[in-house]
Amino acid sequence: MIDVLIAGGGPTGVMLASELRLQGLEVVVLERDAGPSKIVRGLGLHTRSLEVLDQRGLLERFLELGTTYPIGGFAGIAKPIPPNLDTAFPHTLGLAQTVVERLLREHALEVGTDLRYGCEVVGLSQDDEGVTAELADGSQLRSRYLVGCDGGRSTVRKLLGIEFSGHPSRQEWLLGEVELTASADEVLAVMTEVRKTQLGFGAGPLDTGGYRLVTPALEVAEDRTRPPTLEELRDATRATAGTDFGMHSPHWLSRFGDATRLAESYRSGRVLLAGDAAHIHPPMGGQGLNLGIQDAFNLGWKLAAAVRGWAPDDLLDTYETERHPVAASVLDNTRAQAELMSLEPGPQAVRRLMSELMDFEEVRRFLIEKVSAIGIRYDFGDGPDLLGRRLRNVNLKRGPLYAQMHAGRGLLLDQTGALSVAGWADRVDHVVDVSEELDAPAVLLRPDGHVVWLGDDQQELATRLSRWFGA
């Protein structure tokens, strides 16, 4: 029996597969499409995603291909970065989603993931021992668990009958990579003028030639699974910009809307949801890709613990209790940003007020920590402010903390040298070292880097080890 089947070979699916493979599980990823997607929806990685990649020793390969930009802005309102953000990565990384997916996919294959294209899950059933997935070709696969990472129109979610509550799209945008006959100067001049009154329009040159173009659609399509035609993109562009720039030879075309929906549950028995299968929202702030990667980072070690048999009874349930509120917060802030980008008088008045509020450093810090996901604090009970938060990449005498986390295990950072993880050494590393940046005798980190204990009492430590890493 396969340990875990993953439906969907996008960034969430392959990130999850890599996390499970680090724990030695047999993982099969089933991707409906015949090959990797060519559509570029996301354009960058936020701070927390960069930390996640660094915790697994993957960051350098992403930095080599991306461009760093300062963190800043909310709904397009640009303000200075607040000083001393609690991160070693106070920037975003500009990188096309196709490149992000390729790098994550390469890593998943390097660690032994079985990735199968042209395999669509069309049915499933489960019992106390596992899940049976029925594929479109009539074959079946059996696994201990199955995770639906198959996008906003998730087949897995629909098969489970999980409610996807929220609001349908009220507005739609057309997106594509096309060739233009207009000169670069003409495109820039038109775009600069149009964006004075239409923030949802953009046309940017690509390194490979051609342009990435996004424009409001003339109407919300009845069938949103159908890609737009070149003529639709031309008509919408002319309506917004007064010209279609002589566009031709599309590389790909797509559409997206501002629908906002959240799965009522992330789990049904041995089947779970992650990424867009669990939540969809407006694209403002570029949070969707990042939210899915971080879902996978939270779920991977917990699911592996369940398969291995050492997970505490409710460990897998903490995936939903922790990540569902995070997604709800993203839905709220992206919807708020969408409203702030409206040109109606009311939203524009709120936008002006928001701009004034963002002159306060603490407001900017709050918004940046929310969008970049470094402000997340899971509820682990009463305790110091650091409890429940992820620990940034502090410097130790032996080097950066994250260099000690590549194996995806728990970690006790012990500045006293007097503590022990005896009994849990097969799943928790004991690092005796000191950091001038850490004001605690010792901290216990989960494999996702969140702090579950601070102190110097061995008995308290043992209680927390049992809570998160089993008896």
C-alpha positions in Angstrom: 0.0 0.0 0.0 1.2 3.5 -0.9 1.7 5.7 2.2 0.2 8.9 0.7 -1.4 9.8 -2.6 -1.5 13.4 -3.6 -4.0 14.6 -6.2 -2.4 17.6 -8.0 1.1 18.2 -9.1 1.3 22.0 -8.6 3.4 23.8 -6.1 1.4 22.7 -3.1 1.4 19.1 -4.1 5.1 18.7 -4.9 6.0 20.7 -1.8 4.0 18.3 0.3 5.5 15.3 -1.5 9.0 16.6 -0.6 8.1 17.0 3.0 6.7 13.5 3.2 9.7 12.0 1.4 12.1 13.6 4.0 10.4 11.3 6.5 10.9 8.3 4.3 7.3 7.8 3.1 6.3 6.3 -0.2 4.5 9.2 -2.1 2.8 9.2 -5.4 1.6 12.5 -7.0 -1.2 12.2 -9.6 -1.4 15.2 -11.9 -4.4 15.4 -14.3 -2.7 17.4 -17.0 -0.3 15.8 -19.4 2.6 18.0 -18.2 3.6 21.0 -16.2 1.4 24.1 -16.6 2.8 27.0 -18.7 0.4 29.5 -17.2 2.1 32.1 -14.9 -0.4 33.2 -12.3 1.9 34.0 -9.3 4.9 36.2 -9.7 6.8 35.9 -6.4 7.5 34.5 -3.0 6.9 36.2 0.3 9.1 36.3 3.3 7.7 33.3 5.1 8.0 31.1 1.9 11.6 32.1 1.6 12.2 31.1 5.2 10.5 27.7 4.5 12.8 27.1 1.5 15.8 28.1 3.6 14.8 25.7 6.4 15.0 22.9 3.9 18.3 24.1 2.2 16.5 25.1 -1.1 16.7 28.8 -1.0 19.9 29.4 -3.0 18.5 27.7 -6.2 15.5 30.1 -6.0 17.6 33.2 -5.3 19.8 32.4 -8.3 16.8 32.8 -10.7 14.8 35.5 -9.0 15.0 39.2 -8.2 14.6 40.6 -4.7 12.3 43.5 -4.1 11.6 45.4 -0.9 8.6 44.4 1.1 6.0 47.2 1.1 2.6 48.4 0.1 -0.9 47.2 0.6 -3.5 47.4 -2.2 -0.8 49.2 -4.3 -0.3 51.9 -1.6 3.5 52.2 -1.4 5.1 53.2 1.9 8.6 52.8 3.5 9.5 49.5 5.0 9.3 49.6 8.8 12.7 49.0 10.4 13.8 45.8 12.2 11.3 43.4 10.8 11.6 40.0 12.6 13.2 38.2 9.7 16.4 37.7 7.9 14.6 38.2 4.6 12.9 41.6 4.6 12.0 41.3 0.9 10.0 39.4 -1.7 11.5 37.4 -4.5 10.2 38.1 -8.0 10.0 34.7 -9.7 7.4 33.4 -12.1 5.2 30.6 -10.8 6.3 28.3 -13.5 9.9 28.6 -12.3 8.8 28.1 -8.7 6.9 25.0 -9.7 9.8 23.7 -11.7 12.3 24.1 -8.9 9.9 22.5 -6.3 9.2 19.7 -8.7 12.9 19.0 -9.3 13.5 18.8 -5.6 10.5 16.5 -5.1 12.0 14.2 -7.8 15.5 14.4 -6.3 14.2 13.1 -3.0 12.3 10.2 -4.6 8.8 11.3 -5.4 6.8 9.3 -7.9 5.2 12.0 -10.1 2.7 10.8 -12.7 1.2 13.0 -15.3 -2.1 12.3 -17.2 -3.5 10.7 -14.1 -6.9 12.1 -13.0 -8.7 11.1 -9.8 -12.4 10.6 -10.5 -13.6 8.7 -7.5 -12.5 7.7 -4.0 -13.6 5.6 -1.1 -12.1 5.1 2.4 -12.2 2.8 5.3 -10.4 2.5 8.6 -7.2 1.2 6.9 -6.8 3.5 3.9 -8.2 5.2 0.8 -8.9 3.8 -2.6 -8.6 6.3 -5.5 -10.3 5.5 -8.8 -8.5 7.0 -11.8 -10.0 8.2 -15.1 -8.5 5.2 -17.0 -10.4 2.8 -14.7 -7.4 1.7 -12.6 -7.3 2.1 -8.8 -4.6 2.9 -6.3 -4.7 2.2 -2.6 -3.0 4.4 0.0 -3.1 5.1 3.7 -3.9 8.8 3.2 -4.9 11.0 0.2 -4.4 14.8 0.0 -6.3 16.9 -2.5 -4.0 19.6 -3.9 -6.0 19.8 -7.1 -6.9 23.5 -7.2 -9.9 25.7 -6.7 -12.2 23.3 -8.7 -10.9 20.4 -6.6 -12.4 17.0 -7.6 -11.3 15.6 -4.3 -13.2 18.3 -2.3 -16.3 17.7 -4.4 -16.1 13.9 -3.9 -15.9 14.4 -0.2 -18.9 16.7 -0.2 -17.1 19.4 1.7 -18.9 22.8 1.5 -16.9 25.5 -0.2 -18.5 28.6 1.3 -18.0 32.1 0.2 -18.8 34.4 -2.7 -18.6 34.0 -6.5 -16.6 36.2 -8.8 -18.0 39.7 -9.3 -15.2 40.8 -11.5 -12.9 38.9 -13.9 -9.5 39.6 -15.5 -8.0 38.2 -18.6 -4.3 37.3 -18.5 -1.9 36.1 -21.1 1.5 36.2 -22.7 1.3 37.6 -26.2 3.5 39.3 -28.9 2.8 43.0 -29.6 3.6 45.0 -32.7 3.5 48.3 -30.7 6.8 49.7 -29.6 8.0 49.4 -26.0 7.7 53.2 -25.6 4.1 53.2 -26.8 3.1 50.3 -24.5 4.7 52.1 -21.5 3.1 55.4 -22.3 -0.4 53.8 -22.6 0.0 51.7 -19.5 1.2 54.7 -17.4 -1.9 56.7 -18.5 -4.4 53.9 -18.1 -3.2 52.9 -14.6 -4.1 56.4 -13.4 -7.7 55.2 -13.5 -7.5 51.4 -13.8 -5.2 49.6 -11.4 -6.3 46.2 -12.7 -4.5 46.8 -16.1 -0.9 46.0 -16.8 1.5 45.2 -19.6 5.1 44.1 -18.8 7.9 43.0 -21.1 9.2 39.4 -20.7 12.8 38.3 -20.8 11.9 35.8 -23.4 10.2 38.3 -25.6 6.6 39.3 -25.8 4.5 40.8 -23.0 2.6 39.6 -20.0 -0.7 41.4 -20.2 -3.6 41.6 -17.7 -6.8 43.6 -18.2 -10.3 43.6 -16.8 -12.7 41.4 -18.7 -15.8 42.8 -20.3 -18.0 40.4 -18.3 -17.7 37.4 -15.9 -17.7 34.2 -18.1 -20.4 31.7 -17.4 -17.9 28.9 -18.0 -14.7 30.0 -16.2 -12.9 26.7 -17.0 -12.7 27.8 -20.7 -9.6 29.9 -21.5 -10.3 33.2 -23.3 -9.7 33.6 -27.0 -7.2 36.1 -28.4 -10.1 38.1 -29.7 -11.6 38.3 -26.2 -8.3 39.6 -24.9 -8.1 42.1 -27.7 -11.6 43.4 -27.1 -11.1 43.8 -23.4 -7.8 45.5 -23.9 -9.2 48.0 -26.4 -12.1 48.7 -24.0 -9.7 49.5 -21.2 -6.7 51.0 -23.0 -8.1 52.2 -26.3 -5.7 50.0 -28.2 -4.9 46.3 -28.4 -1.2 47.1 -29.2 -1.4 44.9 -32.3 -1.3 41.7 -30.1 -0.8 38.4 -31.8 0.8 34.9 -31.3 -0.4 34.1 -27.8 1.9 31.9 -25.8 -1.0 31.1 -23.4 -4.2 32.8 -22.2 -6.1 32.4 -18.9 -8.7 34.1 -16.8 -9.1 34.7 -13.0 -11.7 36.3 -10.8 -12.2 37.7 -7.3 -14.2 34.7 -6.0 -13.6 34.2 -2.3 -14.3 30.7 -0.8 -13.0 28.6 2.1 -13.6 24.9 2.7 -15.6 24.3 5.8 -13.3 21.4 6.7 -9.8 20.5 5.7 -10.2 16.8 6.5 -12.6 14.0 6.1 -11.2 10.8 7.6 -8.1 9.8 5.8 -8.5 12.5 3.1 -7.3 16.1 3.5 -7.2 19.3 1.4 -4.4 21.8 0.9 -3.7 24.8 -1.2 -6.4 26.2 -3.6 -8.5 23.0 -3.0 -9.1 24.5 0.5 -9.3 28.2 -0.3 -9.5 30.7 -3.2 -9.4 34.4 -3.0 -8.6 37.6 -5.0 -5.0 37.7 -6.3 -4.1 41.0 -4.5 -0.8 40.8 -2.7 0.2 37.6 -4.5 -0.6 35.4 -1.5 -2.2 32.3 -3.1 1.0 30.5 -4.2 2.6 31.2 -0.8 -0.4 30.1 1.2 -0.4 26.7 -0.5 3.3 26.1 0.0 2.9 27.0 3.7 -0.1 24.7 4.0 2.1 21.8 2.8 4.9 22.8 5.2 2.5 22.6 8.1 0.8 19.4 7.0 3.8 17.3 5.8 5.5 16.4 9.1 2.1 15.8 10.9 0.9 13.5 8.2 4.2 11.6 8.2 3.9 11.2 12.0 0.4 9.7 11.5 1.7 7.2 9.0 4.7 6.3 11.1 2.4 5.7 14.1 4.0 8.1 16.6 1.6 11.1 16.2 -0.3 12.1 19.3 -4.1 11.5 18.8 -5.0 15.1 17.8 -1.8 16.0 15.9 -3.3 15.7 12.4 -6.3 17.7 13.5 -4.0 20.7 14.3 -3.4 21.1 10.6 -7.0 22.4 10.2 -7.2 24.3 13.5 -4.0 26.2 12.6 -4.3 26.7 8.9 -8.0 27.3 8.5 -7.8 30.7 10.4 -4.8 31.7 8.4 -6.7 31.2 5.2 -9.7 33.1 6.5 -7.4 36.0 7.3 -5.9 35.9 3.8 -9.4 35.9 2.3 -10.2 39.0 4.4 -7.1 41.0 3.5 -7.3 40.2 -0.2 -10.9 41.1 -0.4 -10.1 44.3 1.5 -7.3 45.1 -1.0 -9.7 44.4 -3.9 -12.2 46.9 -2.5 -9.4 49.5 -1.9 -8.5 49.2 -5.6 -12.0 50.1 -6.8 -12.3 53.5 -8.4 -15.8 54.1 -6.8 -15.9 57.2 -4.6 -16.5 55.2 -1.4 -13.6 52.8 -1.7 -11.4 55.7 -2.9 -12.2 57.6 0.3 -11.3 54.6 2.4 -8.1 54.2 0.3 -7.0 57.8 1.2 -7.7 57.1 4.8 -5.7 53.9 4.7 -2.8 55.7 3.1 -2.8 58.1 6.0 -2.9 55.3 8.5 0.0 53.6 6.8 2.2 56.6 7.7 2.2 55.0 11.2 5.0 52.5 11.5 3.0 50.0 13.5 0.2 50.0 10.9 2.7 49.3 8.1 4.4 46.6 10.3 1.0 44.9 11.0 0.0 44.8 7.3 3.4 43.6 6.1 3.5 40.8 8.7 0.0 39.8 7.7 0.7 39.6 3.9 4.2 38.1 4.3 2.9 35.6 6.9 5.6 36.3 9.4 3.0 37.5 11.9 1.3 34.2 12.3 1.0 32.9 15.8 -0.6 29.5 16.4 -2.5 29.1 19.7 -0.3 26.8 21.9 -1.7 28.2 25.2 -0.5 30.9 27.5 3.2 31.8 27.4 5.8 34.3 26.1 5.1 36.1 22.9 7.4 33.8 20.9 5.3 30.7 21.8 3.4 29.7 18.7 5.4 31.9 16.4 8.0 30.7 13.9 11.6 31.5 15.0 13.5 33.5 12.5 16.9 32.4 11.2 19.0 33.5 14.2 22.7 33.2 14.1 24.4 30.5 16.2 28.1 30.1 16.9 28.1 27.2 14.3 26.2 29.2 11.7 22.5 30.0 10.9 19.8 28.1 12.7 18.0 27.1 9.5 21.1 25.1 8.4 20.2 22.7 11.2 16.7 22.1 10.0 17.2 20.6 6.5 16.2 17.1 7.5 12.7 18.2 8.5 12.9 17.0 12.1 12.0 18.8 15.4 14.9 20.7 17.0 15.8 21.6 20.6 18.0 24.6 20.6 19.7 24.4 24.0 21.7 27.3 25.2 22.2 25.7 28.6 23.7 22.3 27.6 21.8 20.7 30.5 18.7 19.4 28.7 18.0 16.2 26.9 15.7 14.8 24.2 16.4 11.2 25.2 13.5 9.0 24.0 12.7 11.4 21.1 16.1 11.4 19.4 14.8 9.6 16.4 12.6 12.6 15.6 14.1 15.6 17.4 17.6 16.9 17.0 19.4 18.4 20.1 21.5 21.4 19.2 23.7 22.8 22.0 24.7 26.2 20.9 24.1 29.9 21.8 22.7 32.9 20.0 23.0 36.5 20.9 19.6 37.0 19.2 17.6 34.6 21.4 16.5 35.6 24.8 15.5 32.2 26.2 17.5 29.4 27.8 16.2 26.9 25.3 13.5 26.6 22.6 11.8 23.5 21.2 10.9 23.9 17.5 8.5 21.7 15.4 9.8 20.7 12.0 8.0 23.7 10.5 10.0 26.0 12.8 7.2 27.1 15.2 8.2 27.4 18.8 6.3 25.0 21.1 8.3 25.5 24.3 10.7 27.9 25.9 12.5 27.5 29.2 15.1 25.4 31.1 13.0 22.8 33.0 13.5 19.2 31.8 10.1 18.0 33.1 8.3 20.8 31.2 10.3 20.0 28.1 9.4 16.3 28.3 5.7 17.3 28.5 6.0 19.4 25.3 8.0 16.7 23.6 5.2 14.2 24.3 2.6 16.7 23.2 4.1 17.3 19.7 6.3 14.2 19.1 4.5 11.4 20.8 5.1 9.3 23.8 
